[in-house]
Amino acid sequence: MLHLVYILAFTVIAFFAISNLIRSLITISGETQRGSWTDTPRGSNSKTSYRATYQPTHPELFDSQGKPINEPLLVIRSVSVEDARQRLDSIYESSPSQTRQTEEDV
């Protein structure tokens, strides 16, 4: 008899857990389609009006005159490993805080 009570209790708990999971997935899906998961501010009633007047706030998204830029910020260029090492070495050696001893000082 005790086994039946355990089976019934775990069945009810499993039913609540699965129904909660499905409800959460439906809620997240609805919020994603409405666009509430974006980082744009919510201040206006009309979505088109605040998107048209929305200004990015991060300083790297503005040019020197304070106007927003509309060009890609990340440009990746393939370089060889040796070229990258030479560039990093030259940056390290030209660093003003470099305190590494040269072979002449030893």
Short mmCIF file of the C-alpha atoms (twelve columns), coordinates in Angstrom:
data_MODEL
# 
_entry.id   MODEL 
# 
loop_
_atom_site.group_PDB 
_atom_site.id 
_atom_site.type_symbol 
_atom_site.label_atom_id 
_atom_site.label_alt_id 
_atom_site.label_comp_id 
_atom_site.label_asym_id 
_atom_site.label_seq_id 
_atom_site.Cartn_x 
_atom_site.Cartn_y 
_atom_site.Cartn_z 
_atom_site.pdbx_PDB_model_num 
ATOM 1   C CA . MET A 1   0.000  0.000  0.000   1 
ATOM 2   C CA . LEU A 2   2.852  2.384  0.838   1 
ATOM 3   C CA . HIS A 3   4.340  1.781  -2.615  1 
ATOM 4   C CA . LEU A 4   1.163  3.014  -4.274  1 
ATOM 5   C CA . VAL A 5   1.224  6.206  -2.205  1 
ATOM 6   C CA . TYR A 6   4.838  6.854  -3.258  1 
ATOM 7   C CA . ILE A 7   4.046  6.189  -6.911  1 
ATOM 8   C CA . LEU A 8   1.021  8.488  -6.753  1 
ATOM 9   C CA . ALA A 9   2.990  11.252 -4.982  1 
ATOM 10  C CA . PHE A 10  5.868  11.142 -7.475  1 
ATOM 11  C CA . THR A 11  3.414  11.068 -10.376 1 
ATOM 12  C CA . VAL A 12  1.749  14.238 -9.107  1 
ATOM 13  C CA . ILE A 13  5.119  15.932 -8.537  1 
ATOM 14  C CA . ALA A 14  6.295  14.924 -12.024 1 
ATOM 15  C CA . PHE A 15  3.067  16.243 -13.545 1 
ATOM 16  C CA . PHE A 16  3.525  19.627 -11.832 1 
ATOM 17  C CA . ALA A 17  7.180  19.809 -12.847 1 
ATOM 18  C CA . ILE A 18  6.478  19.046 -16.508 1 
ATOM 19  C CA . SER A 19  3.519  21.433 -16.651 1 
ATOM 20  C CA . ASN A 20  5.684  24.174 -15.096 1 
ATOM 21  C CA . LEU A 21  8.422  23.487 -17.669 1 
ATOM 22  C CA . ILE A 22  5.971  23.706 -20.571 1 
ATOM 23  C CA . ARG A 23  4.435  26.900 -19.164 1 
ATOM 24  C CA . SER A 24  7.886  28.473 -18.799 1 
ATOM 25  C CA . LEU A 25  8.853  27.552 -22.359 1 
ATOM 26  C CA . ILE A 26  5.647  29.083 -23.704 1 
ATOM 27  C CA . THR A 27  6.222  32.260 -21.679 1 
ATOM 28  C CA . ILE A 28  9.821  32.626 -22.871 1 
ATOM 29  C CA . SER A 29  8.775  31.964 -26.464 1 
ATOM 30  C CA . GLY A 30  6.080  34.643 -26.262 1 
ATOM 31  C CA . GLU A 31  8.424  37.203 -24.718 1 
ATOM 32  C CA . THR A 32  11.077 36.507 -27.340 1 
ATOM 33  C CA . GLN A 33  8.612  37.048 -30.174 1 
ATOM 34  C CA . ARG A 34  7.386  40.308 -28.634 1 
ATOM 35  C CA . GLY A 35  10.952 41.580 -28.417 1 
ATOM 36  C CA . SER A 36  11.122 42.128 -24.681 1 
ATOM 37  C CA . TRP A 37  14.452 40.277 -24.475 1 
ATOM 38  C CA . THR A 38  16.318 42.986 -26.382 1 
ATOM 39  C CA . ASP A 39  18.462 45.655 -24.765 1 
ATOM 40  C CA . THR A 40  16.482 48.557 -26.202 1 
ATOM 41  C CA . PRO A 41  14.821 50.850 -23.665 1 
ATOM 42  C CA . ARG A 42  11.098 50.829 -22.992 1 
ATOM 43  C CA . GLY A 43  9.778  54.308 -22.741 1 
ATOM 44  C CA . SER A 44  7.440  54.962 -25.590 1 
ATOM 45  C CA . ASN A 45  4.067  53.476 -26.403 1 
ATOM 46  C CA . SER A 46  4.816  52.939 -30.076 1 
ATOM 47  C CA . LYS A 47  7.573  50.473 -30.903 1 
ATOM 48  C CA . THR A 48  8.457  52.185 -34.173 1 
ATOM 49  C CA . SER A 49  8.809  55.632 -32.651 1 
ATOM 50  C CA . TYR A 50  11.272 54.680 -29.908 1 
ATOM 51  C CA . ARG A 51  13.281 52.481 -32.263 1 
ATOM 52  C CA . ALA A 52  13.622 55.346 -34.708 1 
ATOM 53  C CA . THR A 53  14.748 57.803 -32.007 1 
ATOM 54  C CA . TYR A 54  16.788 55.350 -29.929 1 
ATOM 55  C CA . GLN A 55  20.431 56.389 -29.588 1 
ATOM 56  C CA . PRO A 56  23.090 53.860 -28.559 1 
ATOM 57  C CA . THR A 57  24.671 54.782 -25.244 1 
ATOM 58  C CA . HIS A 58  28.036 53.010 -25.355 1 
ATOM 59  C CA . PRO A 59  30.902 55.474 -26.052 1 
ATOM 60  C CA . GLU A 60  32.507 53.239 -28.682 1 
ATOM 61  C CA . LEU A 61  29.369 53.535 -30.806 1 
ATOM 62  C CA . PHE A 62  29.928 57.288 -31.351 1 
ATOM 63  C CA . ASP A 63  32.445 59.047 -33.566 1 
ATOM 64  C CA . SER A 64  34.585 61.995 -32.445 1 
ATOM 65  C CA . GLN A 65  31.736 64.454 -33.064 1 
ATOM 66  C CA . GLY A 66  29.222 62.490 -30.985 1 
ATOM 67  C CA . LYS A 67  27.254 61.051 -33.899 1 
ATOM 68  C CA . PRO A 68  26.387 57.336 -33.855 1 
ATOM 69  C CA . ILE A 69  28.381 55.228 -36.286 1 
ATOM 70  C CA . ASN A 70  26.703 52.723 -38.578 1 
ATOM 71  C CA . GLU A 71  29.647 50.593 -39.631 1 
ATOM 72  C CA . PRO A 72  30.964 47.270 -38.388 1 
ATOM 73  C CA . LEU A 73  33.145 47.566 -35.301 1 
ATOM 74  C CA . LEU A 74  34.959 44.273 -35.617 1 
ATOM 75  C CA . VAL A 75  37.121 43.509 -38.609 1 
ATOM 76  C CA . ILE A 76  39.028 40.264 -38.486 1 
ATOM 77  C CA . ARG A 77  42.054 39.824 -40.681 1 
ATOM 78  C CA . SER A 78  43.956 36.574 -40.846 1 
ATOM 79  C CA . VAL A 79  47.611 36.870 -39.890 1 
ATOM 80  C CA . SER A 80  50.268 34.239 -39.508 1 
ATOM 81  C CA . VAL A 81  51.378 33.085 -36.081 1 
ATOM 82  C CA . GLU A 82  54.889 34.422 -36.614 1 
ATOM 83  C CA . ASP A 83  53.591 37.856 -37.623 1 
ATOM 84  C CA . ALA A 84  51.388 37.974 -34.522 1 
ATOM 85  C CA . ARG A 85  54.322 36.969 -32.303 1 
ATOM 86  C CA . GLN A 86  56.552 39.646 -33.822 1 
ATOM 87  C CA . ARG A 87  53.905 42.298 -33.260 1 
ATOM 88  C CA . LEU A 88  53.338 41.235 -29.662 1 
ATOM 89  C CA . ASP A 89  57.095 41.181 -29.005 1 
ATOM 90  C CA . SER A 90  57.495 44.674 -30.441 1 
ATOM 91  C CA . ILE A 91  54.632 45.962 -28.293 1 
ATOM 92  C CA . TYR A 92  56.153 44.332 -25.217 1 
ATOM 93  C CA . GLU A 93  59.622 45.670 -25.889 1 
ATOM 94  C CA . SER A 94  58.355 49.204 -26.513 1 
ATOM 95  C CA . SER A 95  56.348 49.214 -23.293 1 
ATOM 96  C CA . PRO A 96  57.447 51.980 -20.893 1 
ATOM 97  C CA . SER A 97  56.928 49.744 -17.864 1 
ATOM 98  C CA . GLN A 98  59.230 47.031 -19.179 1 
ATOM 99  C CA . THR A 99  61.877 46.168 -16.568 1 
ATOM 100 C CA . ARG A 100 63.391 43.114 -18.226 1 
ATOM 101 C CA . GLN A 101 67.189 43.058 -18.163 1 
ATOM 102 C CA . THR A 102 68.990 42.901 -21.450 1 
ATOM 103 C CA . GLU A 103 71.929 40.586 -22.129 1 
ATOM 104 C CA . GLU A 104 74.365 43.511 -21.770 1 
ATOM 105 C CA . ASP A 105 73.247 44.257 -18.196 1 
ATOM 106 C CA . VAL A 106 73.906 40.714 -16.980 1 
# 
